[in-house]
C-alpha cells in the first residue's frame, strides 16, 4: 500500500460506571476502534443480608484513576490527549446516594439497584393500592411498583440516615444516581460542580412523569418525598459542563445515559423495532420504542457460583463445566436472589434450584445457571413482542458474558432466532461516547433530520449463533415452565493480542500466536486478487475474536484443604480388668464423678484409655491420664480374679456406602474388632443406582478376615466367636443363577428410580390413584421404592432371568439372602432364605400371614415361588462354610433399620430411635400391635426372636438426605473437600437465613410419598454462601425427621419424649443440636457407634442353640442390660422461631413436589 498523511480523527471518551467495575474507553470516531481502555473493579459492601452498597468516594476514585490510565495509554501510543473532544457518562441505573452540597461528602453509602432492604416497606405500599395492583402508577411512570425503584428507598434514607432530613430542610442536600455524582465531581464539586441528570436516569427512579419528562410532584407527594431536592433533568446529549481537573481538563461532558440504553445505542439500534440484550451483572433486554426489561442473574450469578457457593475457582471455569454435559437433565436454576424482575415482578421470590437428583453434579448446576438467563430473556422477548407488536427477528447482544459461546448458543436455541454478537465489546461505553459526540457544540456524529437517530455507519464484524434445538424440545419450554425455569453463563480467557486493521473489509483481524502478523494481509482496491486469503479463512480468523481468544493457559489448583482426623486407640483385652462381688464398698467413688468420666467418651474426646469393668454396678469405667490406673485401683480397693473369657458375637452390616464387620464382647457390648470397606456405586444412567454383587460379597469376606486378624493380634482366640448376624440395606436386591452362582445383573439399590414411570402407570390403575390401596395387606404405600415394579423390570430387561425362573434355577433376594447363601456354601449347599423384616419391606408380603402374598404377586405378574423362604430374625439358618469363621452359626438376619432399633435396646413399646446414615430412618416399637399409618409412615415387623415367638412390630419412616446428601455436596457439587468440613462451615453461620434444601433426589419418601418430587434449594439471596447451603443440608434431615415424628405420634398415640439416635452422621454435634431444637425433645446419642451391627449380633446371640442373650418369658424382648454412656442434646430454640421455620419448610416441600409430572 501507499499511505498519505491524514488529519487525526477526533476521539470520544465513554465512562461506564457499573456494578462490578468502572470502565473508561477512548474510541476512534471514524472506526469505533478502542484506542485506550481501563477497567477497575468496584467493591460491594453487604452490611446486612439483602443490603448491597458501594462507597461513593471509592467509585469516584475509580473514575478519576481510569481517566488517568487511558490518558497515559494514549501518550504511550503517541496520540495527543487534545484529540479527545468529548466525554460521555453511563452508569448502573437506580443506584443512588445522598451528599452534602456544603461539604461534598456523602451522608451514606450508595445503595445499589439490587438492594432489597425495603422489600417489606414495598409490600406495605402495595397493600394500600386497590387490589394490590403493581401497575397502579404505570400510566404515569411506565414502571410497576417494586422495591427496585425509589418509591420506598428514598423514605428509608430520610428515616435512617442521620443528617439527610436536616440538610433537605436547609436546602443543602443532593440526591442522585451515580452519573449525577460523577458529573458534579468532575465539573468541580464544591467549586461550581454541575448538578443534573438525564431523562433515562430520571425516569427509571419511578418518581418521573413520562409525558412531561420531569419529576412528578404528585407521585413524590404521595410517597412523602421532597422532589425539589432532585437534580435538574436534561437530555442524553448536550453539554452539561467541562472537566475541571486532570488529564481531560477542559473536555466537555456532553453525554449522559443509563447503562442499558447506552448499550442499545452502542449496538447502533437506531431503527424502530431493533433490539439488543446485554449480558452483564444482570441481563437487560431493550427494543427501540422504549420497552425494556431486566433480569437478575448473568454475571452476578456467575460470581455467586464462584464466591459464595465456591463450586468453581474462576468464572472462566463455568463454561467449561457447563459444556461438558449435554443438558441439565431437568435441573433448573431461578436466580431470584433479590426477587424476580421483568417480566414477573415478584419481590418476594428468592433464588431456587429445582429438579436435582443424585446424578446432578456441579456441571449441571453451572449449565442450569447459564440457561437461567436464557429462559428469562426468552420470557422478556415474549412480553416485548406482545406489547410492541414488533416481532423480534434477531437479537443483538453485548456485555462481558457474551464471550461465552455456550450461553449464546443456548439463547439462540431457546428463542429460535439468530443471536448476533458484535466485535465491539464495550458497546455501553461506546453508547455514552456516541451521545457525547452528537451533542450540539461537539458535532462529531451527525444527527438525522428528524433528530431521532445518529447518521453513523460503522462496519462492525459479528458472529451469529442460530438454533440447533429441535422444535419439539423448544415446545417443551412453555410459559408455565418458564415461570419456574431460569438460568445463566461464563467468561472467556483474555490475552494481549496484536490487531491489524483491514481497510478493504473495514474490519480488524486478531493476530494470535498461530497467526503471525505477517500472515494477516491488508490490501487496497488496486491490489492483486486475494486468492491466498479467501473469505472462509478470514471468517475463521474473524470468529477467533468473536469466540473470545482461547489459548493455552496455566491453571493454579486450589490444593485440598488439610483435615484433622481423629486417631482411635485400640482397647486391648489386657487393659480391661474385672472383679467379683466380694470387693469392698466403693463409697469413695460416687456416681456423679464416675458419670463425668463416662461422658468423656460419649462426647467424642477419644484418647488412649484403660477400661475397668465394675461388675457390682454392671458398667465400665474409663481410666484417663488424669486418673491413673493406680489411683483408680487404690480408690476402688478392688481385688481381681481371672475369669473365663466371654463369648464374642459378630455382626455384618452391609450398607449402601460400606460393609462393616464388628466383633462384640457379649458381656459389655464393647467392639473388640471391626472393619469397614467402602462399596462402589454404579450409575449407568441418570436415576439408576446399582452395585456389583460380587464386589459386595468380596467386602464381606475380606471384612471377616480383617477382624479375625485383629483378634489374633490381640491374643483373642477366634473360637470365642460363637455366632454371626447379618443386617443389610433393605430393598436392594439381585437375581442370580442357582446353577452357576453368578448374578444375572447388578444389584439394584433401594434408591434407584428407573421404574418411576412404571409406578405411575400402576397408580393410574388404582381407584383415585390411592397409594394406600394395598396398605392393609402390606403395611406400605405404593411407591417405586418397593419391588412392585422393579421385579417386572428385571423380568423384562435382564437376559436369562425369565428362562431361569421357568427352569426353577433363578434366585431373587435382598443382599442378606445373597450373603447368607454364599457364606453357607453357595453352589455347595448354600442356604436360600430371608427374614421377615427383609421379606415384608419388598411390598409383596402379607403382614398377617408373614409370608409372600400370592394374590399381590399375581396382580403384579410376579412369580412368587422364586422368592426365598421367610424365617424369623433369630434362629440358626446355617453355618459359615469357609474362612476364618468356618463352622460359626449364622443365626441372626434383620433389616438395617430394625437392627439399629434393636442395637439401641428399644425393646419396650413406645421407645424410638432415629438412624442418620446414608438415609434417615425413624423407628418406634409398637409391641405386638400392628399399627397401620394414616400419616405416611410404614408398618413392618421389628423382630421375631424365634419361629414360635410373637412378632414385634414397628412403625417407621425413611427420608433421603443424611449421609447421601453430605456426599453429594462433596462429590457432585464439590463445595467441600471432606465430610468433616460440612459441620465446620454450617456452624460458622448462625442460621440459613431462610434458605431451605429439600433433598428429594429420587422423590420424597416418608411421610410425603411423592415419587415425582426432586431436589430443591429455595430461599437463596446474593448473601447466601456455601456455609448456608451446608447448614440447610443438615437442617433438611432434621425437618424431615420432625415430620416423621409428628406422623408416628398421630398414628400410635405414643408421645415421643426423647429420641435415641445412631448412625455415622451422629458424630455431627450441630446436626443433633438442630434436631433437638426442631422436635423440642431431648436427643440422646449413645456411645455405641455401631448400633446396626450390634443389633444383628444381638439377634444372632439370642437364637435357640446359641443362647448367649436371654429372652424374656413373653419372648418379646431380650433381657440384657448394658450400661451405655450417652450424650444428651436439648432444645435451645424459641417456640415462635420453631413454628416460623416449620411454615417455611412446608412451603419448600411444596416447591419440590410434582416436579417430574407434566
N, C-alpha and C positions, 0 to 999 in steps of 0.2 A: 504493500500500500504506500501511497504518498500522502502525507499529512500536512494540513495547513493550520496555522495557529488561529484559534478562535477565542472570542471573549469567554472567560469562565462563566458557567451558568450560575444564577443566584441559587443559594442554598436555603432550605427551610428546615426549621427545627421543631420537633414534636416531643413534648414531655408526657409520658404515660405513667401516672401515679396509680398503681394497682394494689390489690390486696396483698400480693406476695412480694412485689418488688416495685422499684421505681426505675423506669427506662427513659433514657434521653437519647434520641436519634437525630442525626442530621442527614437530610436527603438531598440528592441532586434533583433540582426541579424539572430538568429536561427528561430524565430517565426513571426517576423514582428510586434510584440506587441508594442504598445506605452507605454513606461515606464515613460515618463515625457513630459509635453507639456505646452506651454504658448501661449496665443493669446492676442495681444494688438492692439486696434483699431487705425487706422490711420485717420488723419484729412484731409478732402478735402478742398481746397481753391478755391473759384469761384469769382475772382476779376471783371470779366465781363461775360455777358451772353455767354455761349458756351465755356468759358475758364475753364479748370479744372487743378488744380495744387496741388503739395504737397511740404511741407517744407523738403528738403533733410536731414537737421540736425535732425529733429524730427523723420524721417524714420530711420536714423541710431541709434537714441536713442531707438526706439522700438526693434531693433535687439539686441543691447547690453543688454538692460534690460531683453529681452526674454531669452537670454543665461544664465543670472544670475538666473532667476527664475527656469529654468529647472535644473540647477546645484544644487540649493537648494532642489528641489524636489527629486533628486537622493540621495542627502545627507540624507534627511529625511527618505528615504527608505533603508538606509544603503548600498547603491550602490556606489561603488567607482567611482569618476569622471575619474579615469585613464582608466576605461573600454571604454570611448568614444574614438574611434580610428580615426574618420574622420568626416568631416563636408561638407555638400553639400549646395549649394545655388540655389534656384529657385526664379523667380521674375515675376512681371507683365511686360510682354514684351512691347517694344516700348516706355514706359515711360522713359524719359531721362532727363539728366541735364548736365550743364557745370560747371566746377570748376577750381580753380587755383592750379597749382602744386607748386606755391610759398607759398601761404597762406593756402591751403587746404580748403578754403571757397567757397561755391557755388556762381556763378555770379548771379544766378536767381533761382527761384523755379524749381522743377522738373515738366515738362509739361507731363500730363498724356496721355495715349494712346487714350482716348476718347475725348480729347480736339479738338474743331473744329474751332479754331481761323483762320486757314489758308485755310478755305474752298474756299474762293474767289480766293486765290492765286493758289489753285489746279485747279480751273476751268480755270484760265488763262493758266496754263501749258497744260491742255487738249486741249485748243484752238490751241496751237502750233502744235499739233500732227495730222497727216493725219487722217481725218475722226473722230477726237476726240476719237481715239481708246485707251480705257483704258488699253488694253493688249499689247501696243506697246513695253514695256520693259519686258514682261512676260518671254520670252525665256532666258533672262539673269538673272532675279531676282526670277522668279516663282510667281510674285505678280502683281496685277493690279496697275494702278496709282490711288491713293486715298489719301485724306488728313489724313488718319490714319497713313501713313508711314512718313519717314523722308524727303522725297523729298523737301517739302516746309516748314517743321517745322524748320529744321536747318537754312535755309536762314532767316527765321523770327528772330531767335535768333541772327544771325550775324548782322542783321539790327537794332534790337530793344533793345538788352541787352547791356548796357554800359560795356566796358572793354573786351568783348569777342574777337572782331576783333584784338585789340591791343595785347592781350595775345597769340592769334594764331600766329601773326607775330613774337612775341618774343619766340615762342616755349614753352609757359608756360600754355597752355590751354588744359584741358582734357574734352572730351565729351563722355558720355557713358550712357548705360542703368543702371538701379538700381543695378543689380548684380555687375557691374564693380565698382560702387560707394561703395558698401558694402565690396567687396573684397579688394579694395585699402585701405579702412579704417581699416578693421580687421587685415590686414597684416602689418600695421604700419603707413599708411598715409604718412605724410611728412617724416617719419622715415623709408624709404625703402618700402613703400606700393607697391604692385604688381598691374600694370595697364594692364589688359587684359579682354577679353570677350570670350564667347564660340560661336560655329557655329550657334546655334539656335537663340541666341540674336543678332548676327551679321546679319544673313540673313534676319530676319524679318524687318529690318530697310528699306529695299527696295534699298539700295546702295551697295548690296553684289552680287557677281557673284557666282551662284550656281555651276558652273563647276569647278572653281578654288578654291572655298571656301575662298575667300578673298574679301576685299573691291574692288569695280570695279572703277578704275581710270577714265575711260571714262564716266561712269554714273555720278560720282562726279563732273567731269569737266563740264558736260552738265548742271548740276544744280548749278554750281559755288560754290561747297562745297570743302574745302581743306581736302582731305581724309587722309592725313598724321597725322591729329590730332586725329584720331580714335584709339582705343585700339587694340593691337595685338589679333588676333583671334586664339583660341585654341580649342581642343576637349572638349566634355562634361564630360570627365572622365580622369583626370590627376592631379597630384599635382601641384597647381599653387603657393602655398606659405603656410605659417603657421600662425595661430592666434598669434598675438603679445602680447596681454594683456588679463587679466580677467580670468574667471574660466576655459576657454578652451585654455589657453596659451599653445602653442606648438603643438596643434592639427592641422594636415594638412587639408587645404581646397582643396578638391580633386574632387569636382563635381560642375559643373555649367550648368544649363539647363533652358530654358524658361518654364513658368508655365504649358502651355498646353502639351508640350512634357513631362514634368515631370509627369503630371497626367497620361499620356499614359503609361509611364514606370512603374509608381506606381501601375497601374492595371495589370502589367505583360503582356502587349501586345507586346510580342517579335516576334510573328509569323506574317508572311506576311498576310495581309487581316484582322487582328484583329482590332477592332475599339472600341473607347470609347468616351463618351461625358461628359464634365464637366459642371455642372450647378452651377456656382458661381456668381460673379458680372456680368459676361457675360456668354453666353453659347458657348462652343467650342467643335467641333467635330474633332477627329483625327482618321485616319486609318493608319496602319503601311504600308507605302510606301512614306510617306511624304505629302500626301494630307491632308490639314487641312482647316477648315472653322471656322469663328467666327461670332456670332450674338450678338447684344446688347439686353438688357432686363434682364432676370433672376433676380439675387439678386439686381442688380441696379434698376430694375423696381419695385421690392417689396419695397425697401427703398423709392422710389419715391412716391409710393402709401401712405406710412406711413408719410414721412417727408414733401413732397411737397403738395400732394393732401389732406392728413390728413383724409382719409376715414377709416383708421384703426389706432389703438393706438399701436399696436405691429405687427411685421411681422408674428408672430405665428397666429394671428387672420385671416390672409388672407386665409389659407387653410380651416379653419372652415367655413368662409363665403362662399367660393367658393364651398365647398362640400354641402352646404345647398340648392343649386339649382341644377336641373337636367341637365341644359345646360346653355349656354349664351343667348339662344333664338336669335341666329344670330347677336349678338353683337361681334365685333372683335376689337382687340387692336394691333396696329402696333407700337412697342416701338422704333421708329427710331429717338431717341432724338438727335443723332449726325449724322444722315444719316443711310442708310442701309448697313450693311457689307455683308458677304457671304450669299448666292451666288449672291446677287443683285448688290452690289457696286454702290449705288446711294448716293453720298454725299449730294445732295440737298433734299433728303427725310426728313420728320420730323414726330414726333410722331402723331399718328392718332387713334381716336376711332370712329368706324362706326357702323351703324345698330342699334342705340339706339331708343327705343320707350318710351312712358310714363310709360311702365311697367318695364323698365330697372332700376335695383337697384344696390347699391354698390356691392351686392353679385355677380351680373352678371359681373360687371366690374372686380372684383377680379378673377373670373373664366376665363374671357377673357384674363386677364393678364397672368395667368398660361398657358393658351392654346397658347399664342403668341410664347413662347419659343418652344413649341412642334411643331407648324407649321413650324417655321424656321429651326429647327433641321431636320424635315422631308424633307424640301427643300434641305438642305445640304447633307443629305443622298442620295437623288436622284442624286445630282451632283457628289458626290464621286463615286457612283456606275457606272455612265456613264463614268467618267474619268478613273477609275482604272480597270473596268471590274470585280471587286470583288463584288459579291452580299453580302450585309451585312445580315447575318442570325441571329445575336443577337447584342444587344448594351449594352456594359458595361458602367456604369455611376458612377460618383463621384461628389464631390462638396457639399458645405453647404446646397444647396437646395434639395438635394436628400433625406433628411429626410421627405420631403413632399410626402406622398404616392399618393395623388391625382395627382400631377404632373407626377409621373412616370406611373400611370395607364393611364392617358391621352396620354402620349408619346407612350406607348405600343399600345393604340388604333389607334393612327394616323399612325404609321409606320407598324402596323400589324406584329410585330416581338417581341420576348421576350426582355424585358428590365431588366438587371441584376444589382442589387445594391450590391456591396461588403460591408462587415462589416468594411473594412479599410476606416475610414472616412477621414484620412489625406493622401490620395494617392499622392497628389502633393509633400508634404514634403517627403514622402516615396520614390518617384521617385528621388528626389535630393539626398537622403541618399543612394539609390542604386547606383547612378552614382559615388558618393564619395567612397563607399565601393569597387567598381570594379576597381578603379584606380591602376595602376602599382605602387608598393611600399606600397599599403594598402592591396590589395589582400584578402579582406573579402569575396567577392562574385565572384565565378568562372565565367570566360568568355568562351563561346563556341569556338570550334576550328576555325570557320570562323570569329570569332570576331564580329558577327552580333547580339548576344544576350547574356544575362546572363543565366547561368545554375543554376537557383534557383527555388525551389519549396516551396511555402507557401500554405497551405490549408486554403483558405480564405472563411469563411461562407458567403453566399449570399442569397438574396431574389429575386425571379423572378416575374415580372409582365407580364402577357400576355393579348392580346387584348380581350376586351369584347364588341367591337363595331361591328355592322352588316356591311357586305361588302357594302351594298347599301349606308350606311351612310358614309363609307370611300370613296366611289366613288364620293360622292358629293364634296370631297376635291380635286378638280382638280388643275392643276398647275396654271391656270389663277387666281383662287380664292386664292390659297396660296400666290400669289404675294401680295395680299392685306389683307390677314387674318394672323394675328400673335399674340402670347400670352405667359403667364409666371407662377408664383408659390409662396410657403410659407415655413417657417421653423418649426421644431418641438419644444418640450419642453425639455430642457436639465436638468438632475438632477445628483446628486452624486450617484454612484452605486458601489456595490462590484462585482468583476469579478472573476470567477472561471475558471481555465484552465483545459479543458478536454483532457488529453493526448491521450486517445484511439481514440477519434474522431478528435484530433488535432484542436480543436476549443475552443473558450471561451464562457461561458454562463453568462448571466446577472443575478445578484441577486437583484430583485426588492422586494419591501415590501411584495408583495403577494407570493413571492417565497423566503423563508428564505435561508440563506447559507447552512444550514443543509439539505435542501431539494434537493440541486443540488449536485449529487454524481459523483465522478470520479472513474475509475477502471483501473487496469492494465489487461494484457491479461490473467492472471491466476485467475481473479476474477470470481465469480459465474455469472450465466446468469442474465442479467439485465432486467428481466421481469417487475420490478417495475417502470422502466423508459423506456417506449417504444419510438420508433422513432417519433411517432405522437406527443407525449408530448414534446419531445425535440425540434422537429421542431417548435412547438408552442412557446416555450420559446425563441428559436433562432430567431423567427420572431419578438419577442418583441424588440430585439436590432435593427433589420433592420427597424422596424417601427418607431424608434425614441424616445422610452421611454416615453410613455404617462402616466401622473399621474394627480391626483387632484391638482389643483393649486389655489392660491388666486389671484384674479383679482382686480387690482386697477382701479376703474372707474374714468374717467375724468368728474367731476361734470359739469353740464351745465353752460355755461358762463352767468354771470349776464348781463341782458339787461336793458337799461333805457327806460322806457315807458313815453310818454307824457300824462299828465292829462289835459283833456279839461274841461273847466268850462262851465256849462250851462248858457245861457244868458236868465235870466228871463224876462218876459214881462214888469215887473215893472221898469226895468232898461232902457227900451227904451223910450226915451222921444220924443215928437213930437211938432211941432209948425206950425203956419199958415203963409200965405204970408204977414201978416201985421207986421212981425217983422222988426226991424231996419236993415239998411245995414250992412253987416258983413265985412267991409273993413279991420278990424284988423286981420282976419284970411285969408291969401291969399291961393291960390290953391296949391302952391308948398309945403307949410308947411302941409296943410291938406293931400296932396298926400303922404308925407313922413310918416304920421301917418297911413294912409291907408295901406301902404306897409308892415308895421309890421305884419299885419295879413297874407298878401299874402306870406310872406317869411317863414311862418310856426312857428313863435315865439308865441305860444299860451299862453295867460295869462288871468287872470280874468279881464274883461274889462266892462265898460259901453258903450253902443252904443247910439249915439244921431242921430236921423233921421232929416236930413235937407231937408225940403220939397222944399224950393226955388231951391236948386241945385239938388234935386231928388237923393240924395245919403245918405249913413250913415257914420258917423264919429266915430272913435274909441276913447274912453276916457281911456288912460293908466294911470298907477300910477303916472308917472311924469307930467301928465296933469290932475289934479284932476277935479272932476265933477264941483266943484265950480268955478274953473278957466275957464273951457270951457264955462260954462253958463255966467260967467261975461264977457268974451271976446265976446261971441255971442250976449249978451244982448237980449236973446230971451224971448218972452212971450209964455206961454204954455196954450193950451186949451185941454180939454179932447175930444177925437174923438171916433166915433163908431169903435169897433174892426173890423179889416179887415177880409174878408173871408179867410179860410185856404184851401189849396189844398193838397191832399195826393197822393204820388207816390209809387207804389210797383215795386221793381226791383228784379226779380227772376233770379239770375245769376248762373254760373257754380260753384262758390265757396261758395256763400251765398245768402240769401234772405234779402234784405233791404227794410224797410218801413220808409218813411220820410214824415213829415208834414211840408209844407212850408207856410210862410206868403206871401200872393199873392201880397202885396204892395212892399215888399223888396226882396223877394226871400230867406229870411233867413230860415234856418232849425230850427223849434221850437221843434220838437220831432223826434227821429229816433231810429231804432233798426236794428241790423244786427245779423242774426242767420246763423251759418255755415251749409252748406249742406254736405251730405256724399256721396262720390263717391263709386260706387260698380264696381269692376273689376273681374268678374267671370273667364275671360280668358285674355290672352295677347291680347291687342288691343281692347278689349271690355270695354266700359265705360258706366255705367248706373247710374240711380238714382231711388230711391223708390218714386213713385208719391204721396203716402200717406204722406210720411215724408216731401216732398216738400210742400204739402198743409198745413201740420201742421206748418211749419215755417212761412207761410203766415198768418195763423190765429193767431198764437202766436205773430207775429210781430205787427199785428194790435192792439192786446190787450195791448202790451207793450207801444206803442206810445200813446194810449188812456190814459193809466195810467200816463204817463209823462205829458200830457196836463193837466190832473186833478191835478197833483202835483203842477203845475204852475198856478192853478186857471184859466185855459183857458177852456172855455166850448167846449165840443165835438161837439156841434151843429154848431160851427163855421166851421167845416169841410164840405165843400159844394160839393165836388166831389172826385173821386178816379180814378187814371190812372194806367194801368198795362204795364210794359215792361218786357222783358224776353230774356233769352238766345235763340237766333233763331236756328231753325233746330232740337233742342232737341224735341222729340215727344213721344207720347204714344198712346196706344189704350185702350179703356175702354167700359164697358157694360152700355148701357142706361137703362137696366133692373135692374142691381144690383148696378151700380155706382162704381164698383170695376175695377181696371186695370186688363187687361189680362196679362200684363207683365210689367217689369220695363220700365221707360222712357229711351230711347236710346239717349245718348248725341251726340251733333253735332260732337265731335271729335272722335267718335267711328269709327274704321276702319275694322270691321268684314266683310264688303262686298267689300273689295278692289279687290279680285279676280273676284267677280261678275261684278264689274265695268269694269275691264279689258276685260272681255268677251263681255260686251256691246260695249266697244270701238272697239273691233275686228270686230263687225258687221258694223261699220260705214265706209264710203269711206275714205281711207287714215288715219284711226284711228283719225279722226278730232274731237278733244274735243269741238270745237265751232260749231258743226253741228246744235245744237238746239238754239244757242245764239240769233238769230234774233227773236225767239219766246219768250224765257225765260229771255234773258239778262245774262245768266250764261253759264259756260262751263260744260261739262260732268265730274263729279267728285263723288267719294264715299262720299263726304261731304253732298251731297244733297239726296233727297228722291228717286231718280230713282230706286235704287237697295235696299234701306233699307226697303221700304214698302213691296216689294216682299219677302224679307227675313222674315218679320213678318208674312205675309200670309202663308208662307211655314212652319215656325218653331214654331209659338206660337199657342198652342192648343186653339180652340174655336173662333178664330178671323174669319176664313173663314165662319164658320157656322153663327156667329153673323151678318156678312155682308149680307149673304143670307136672314137672318131674318129681316134685317134692324134694328138691335139692337146694332150696333157697331159704336162707335165714334173714329175717329183718328184725333189727333190735336197736335199742339205745346203746350208748357207749359202755355202760356197765355190763350188758349182756355179751358184747364183743370181748371185753377184757376177761370176764369170767370164763367164757368158752375157751379162750386161748390159754389162760393160766392153768386151767384144769386139763389141758391136753390138746385142745383144738381138734384136728383130724383123728387124734389118738384118744378118743373117749371124752372130748370136751363136753362140759355140762351146758345145756342151752336152756336158760331160764331167766326170768327177771323178777322184780319185786313189785308189790302193789303200788308204791309211790311212782315208780317209773312207768308202770303199766297204765295207771289211771290218767296221768298227765298227757297221754297221747290224744285224748279226746275220743277214743274208740272203746272205752272201758265203762262197765256198768258199776256204779258206786254201791248199789245194794248187793249185787251178787259177787262183787270183787273179781270179776272175770271179764274177758273180752266180750263185747256185746255183739252178737251175730246180726241183729237187725240193723244196728248202726253201720256195721261193716258192709252189709248187703246194700244199704242205702247209698253208700259212697263207692260201691263196686270194688270193695277191698276184700281179698280172700283172708279171713281171719285165722284160718288154720295154720297160716305161715308164721304166726307170732309165737314167741316163747311162752312156756308155761309160767304162770304167775305164782309166786310164793310170798311168804311173809318177809319182813325186813330183818329177821333174826332167826336163822336156822342154818345148819351146815348144808351148803349146796354141793360142795365138792372139796377137793384138796389140790394144793399147788403141785403141779407135776414136775417142774424142773426149777433149777436155780437155787439161790441161797435159802429160800423159804420152802423148798420142796418138802411136801408132807404136811405143811401147815394148813388147817382147815380154813376155807373161805366161808365165813358164817354170818356175814352182815352185808346187806345191799340196801341202799336208801338214796333217794334223790338228794341233790346237794342242799337245797333249801331246807328240807326236812332234817337232814343231817346236822346242819348248823343250829337248828332249833333244839335238837337233842343234845348237841355238844354244849349248848348253853344251859343244859339241865332244866329245860322248860317242860317239866313233867306234869305240872298242875294245870287244870283247866283255867283259862284266863291269862296265863303267862304268855308274853310275847317277846319276840326278838326280831331285829332287822339286820340283814346282811348287806354290807356295802362292798360288793366285789365288782366283777365285770358289769353286772346289773345290780339293781337294788331290790331286795325281796323282804317283805314283811310277812311274818307268820304268827298266828295266835293259836294256842292249844284250846280246842273246843271240847276235849274229852271224847266220850263215846257218842256225842251228839253230832249228827250231820246237819250243818247249817248251810242252807242254800242262800247265796248272796243276792240281794236286790240292789246292791251298790257297786257292782262291777268287780267284786273280788272273786276268788276261785275257791272251790271246796275240794279238798284232797285228803287222802289218808296221811297221817303224820308218821305213824309207825305201827307195827304189829309185832309183838315180842315172841311170837311162836305161831305155828299153824293153828293151834287151838285158842290162842289169846284173842280177846276182842280188839277190833281196830280202833286206834285213837286217831281223831281227825283234826285237821287244821283248816282254818280259813286264812287265805293268804293272797298276796298280790305281788306282781313283779313290774318294775319300771326299767326302761332303758336309761342309759346315762352312766353314772357312777364311774367305775374304772374304765369302761369303754369310752366314755366321753373324755376322760382325762388323757387317754392315749390318743384320741382323735385330735385334741388340742396340740399334743406333742408331735404326732406323726403326720397328720393331714394338714392342719392349719399352721403348724410349726411356729407357734407363738412362744413356746417354751422348748427348752432342750432336754429337760428331765421332769419327771412327775413331781419330784420334790419341790421344784420351782413354783408349782401352781399354788401351793399353800402360802408360800412366801409372798408372791405377787398379790394374791387375794387378800392377805392380811394387811397389806400395805395401804389399802384404802378402807374408809370407814363404812362404805356401802357400795352397791352397784349403781347408785344414783338412778334408780328406776329402769335399769337395763335388765331384761329377763331372757333367759336361754331355755327353750323347750327342746330337749334332745330327742325328738321323735324321729330318729334316723330311719327306723323301719316301721314307723307307725307309733301310736300310743298304746301301751298295754294297760294294766290296772291303774285306776278304776275306770279308765275312759273307753278303751277298746275301739280305737279309731285306726284302722289299717291304712287309711289314706292320708293320715297326718304326716308331716315331715318336719325335720329340724328347723327351728326358727329362732332368730335373735331379734328382739324388739326393744324399742325404747332408747336406741343409741342417739347420742348427740356428738358434736365435734369434740366434746370434753371426754367422751368415752375412750378409755385406753384398754390395752390388753389386761391390765390389772382388774378392771371392772368386768371384762369378759370372763376371766378366771374365777372371780368371785360369783358371778352369775351362774357359771357352770356348777360350782359347788352348791349354790342355793337351789338349783333346779332339782337335784336329788331330794333335798330336804322338803321342798314344796310338794313333790310327788309322794313322798313318804307320808307327809301330813295328810294328803288327800286319801291315801290308803287307810291310814289310822281312822279317819272320820268314817269311812265306809265300814271298816271292821267293827267299830263301836256301835254303829247303827244296826248292823246285821246280827251281832252276837249279844248285845246288851251288856257286854263286859267293858266297863270304862278302863282304858289303859292308863294306869297310874305311874308306870315307869317303862322305859324301853331299853331292853338289853340289846347290845349291838356287837357285831363281829364283822370280819372280812378285812381284806387288805387295806381298804381306804380308811379304816378306823384309826390308823396311826395319825390321821389328819385331825388335829385338835380343833381347828377352825370349823371343819365340817360338823363335828359333833356339837360344838357350841351353837352353830346355826340351827342344827336340828332341835336342840333343847329350846332355843328361842321360838321356833316355829310351832312346836307342839305344846309348849308351856308345861312340860313334864320332865322329870329327871331322865337323862340319857346315861346309861351305865355301860362302860367299856370294861369287859373282862380282860384279865392278863393272859387268858388262853387265846393266843392269836390264831391257832389252827382249829377252831371250833368245828369246822366241817369235817376234817379228817378225824377229829376226836369223836364226833357223833357216829361216824362209820365204825370206828374202833369199839365204841360202847355197844352198838348193835351186835358186832361180832362177838364181843366178850360175854354178852347176855344169852347167847344161843345155847339151847339144850345140848349137852355133850361137851360144851366149853366151860360154862358155869363160872366165869370169873366174876361177873357182876350179878348180885342177887336181884331177883324180880319180886315186886310186891305181890301180895296174896291175890289181888284182883287182876294181876297181870297187865296193869295199866301204866306202870312206871317202873323205873329201876330204883332200888333202894341204895343209892350211892350218895355220898357226901364228900365233895372236895371243897376245901377252903380256897376259893379262887379270888385273889386280890383284884380289886376293881377301882376304876376312877369314875366319878360322877360329875356330869355337866348339868347345870341348872340354868333356867332362863334368865337372861338379863335384858329382855326386850319389853318395852311398854306395850300394853294390850292394844291401844289405839294404833300404834305403828304396825303391830302384827296384823290387825284386821285390814289396814290400808294395803299392805303388801299382798294379802290374800286376794283382794279385789283386783289388783293389778295382774297377779298371776293368772287368775281366771280369764282375764282379757287376753293374756299371752297364749293360753291354751286354745282359746277360740281362734286365734290367728293361725295356729299350727294345724287345726283340723281341716279336713276335706280338701287338702291341697292338691292331691293327685286326682280327685274327682273332676270330671269335665263339667 
